[in-house]
């Protein structure tokens, strides 16, 4: 389940490398983890 998750060990536990990685992980696993349906994914817009 964590095959695409980039985690780093901290003094108090584990953290995702970035907020973007966390969002991607939750998008892919939200239904499995919390029985919730994803409405849409947030995308970055470069302007």
Beta strands, then each sheet from edge to edge (+ up, - down):
strand 1: 7-10
strand 2: 13-16
sheet 1: 1+ 2-
end
